[in-house]
Amino acid sequence: MKFLKKFAIILLISLFLNSCGGGFKLPKPGDARTIPSDGRERARKNIEEGRGVSAGDLFGGKKGTNYEFSTSNPLWRATFDVIDFMPLVTVDYSGGMIITDWYTDSNTTNDSLKFTIRFLSNQIRADSLKIIIHKKTCKLQENCIITKITSNRLEDTIRSDIIKKAALLDAESKKKKKKS
């Protein structure tokens, strides 16, 4: 019982001393002239200054964030520019894949091509893309043969066109960033 009384007295004294400013430091209020009153503006300012807490910070992740969207990814945009003539079936930016529909040009009526493009990295390099091309040859509508094209010539042509276009788009975006 004496121990409990002593403990309670020590606890009360420490609470009183803490309220005098001796313990935990609370953040000081800021100058109202420099802190935006709108919550969105405060959040934007905190993000620009690198303040705030994210789930990655809590679990030992990296502190910086990189918001990458399809419109800011030059490799992704270049791919659409190169294959803009083909109808698309599946476009999945988060999964990093584009699948086109069967495409037949006016010169060949019996052959169709289908592209599957996988993005292995956002870096503008030849090994960042995996391109698979299938060819469908139909003698009649019901009698079609689908094969994977093993010739690297068409695949390499598409890959090099995408890489060239991505490099140009990346250079343009860096030039715009330098201007602003």
Secondary structure, DSSP 8 states (H G I E B T S, - for coil): -HHHHHHHHHHHHHHHHIIIIISS-------TTTS-SSHHHHHHHHHHHT-S--HHHHTT--S------GGG-HHHHHHHHHTTTS-EEEEETTTTEEEE--B--SS-SSEEEEEEEEES-SSSSGGGEEEEEEEEEESSSS-EEEEE---HHHHHHHHHHHHHHHHHHHHHHHHHHHH-
